[in-house]
Amino acid sequence: MNHNTPITPRPLPLASRTGRTQRLVSAAQLRSQGVPAGEVAARCRPGGGWQQLLPGVFLLQPGPPTSEDRLNAALLYARRGGSVPPQTPEAMITGLAALTLHRFSSAPPLTALDRIDVLVPRTRRLRSTGWVRVVRAAEHPEPVELTGLPVAPAARAVADAVAGLDDAETVRRLLTEAVRGGHCEPAAIVRELSRARLLTRPHVVDAVDTLLVEGRSLSEERLYEMVREFGLPDPLWNVDLRLPGGPHLGGVDAYWPDQAVAVELDTRAPRQDDEALWSEYTRKREHLERLGITVVHLTPRKLREALDQQATVVRTALMAAPDRQPSAYVVVLPR
């Protein structure tokens, strides 16, 4: 052996928790295995078989990284080179990549994305780099696990995706699919858009208006379905209640005059004046109940997730009508 004899890099005993050889490692993991920086640099040269995907993140395979490699590399980079345990929800995929993992048909495939968004707490000192964009959250959401990866909830992922989009039609499609596909309620999306200060953008405001109409329409359809499927008496739909010759009491989504039971859907969107709207709603409800009218409050989420339970609530209110004091006479008008 002489000084010109090449040194064959020794194999590394790197294995994942499943026992399979790791494709991705961090600089910290390599150091812990006793691999010197010079050897890492040598292996990342042409023909060395390794490649550096991001600062401190290495792919131990030749050839282009897969979509799964890119997602895991982004998370590994965001965990400060692997020092954060994988189960710690300190970093999660968000934005368009997250929506693709949530199976949004309107989101592009992972192979078409030139950027992957990663959500981290606001206190993290981490910069965007290469094809990874770091998004900071003042209130860190609880991630959901999709394909074994921590992913931002749909509402938060939608807001982070919209933040990087200028095309009004794309924004509208994403928001509409989020509601139609049952991924989240309109209120949750509007709340996240408000937190991200995106409701000042005209194309986002227009999409939100469409979203709220879509969300209310779906909730009304579920209410019709509840009455039909669970054999409830047919109510008067979408009516205004008034005292004879008196003031307007408010509109309700369904009303059973013989039992004096009203159903009202809460499809409010969180806005800056949300507290005032809630106070107005509460006053209306209290006024109706003082007149002997039972008001059943239903949310879109309750109708989507527990339709049978909500039917039981309405049925119970209808059956309890004979035990209550007679209600005041009210005039019912189409709304």
Secondary structure, DSSP 4 states (H G I P E B T S, - for coil): --TTSPPPPPPP--B-TTSSBPSEEEHHHHHHTT--HHHHHHHTSTTSS-EEEETTEEESSSSPPPHHHHHHHHHHHHTTTTTS-TTSTT-EEEHHHHHHHTT-TTSPPGGG-S-EEEEEETT-----BTTEEEEEESSPPPPEEETTEEE--HHHHHHHHHHT---HHHHHHHHHHHHHTTSS-HHHHHHHHHHTT-TTSHHHHHHHHHHHHHHHHHHHHHHHHHHHHTTPPP-EEEEEEE-TTS-EEEEEEEEETTTTEEEEE--PPP-TTHHHHHHHHHHHHHHHHHTT-EEEEE-HHHHHH-HHHHHHHHHHHHHTGGGSPPPPP-EEEE-
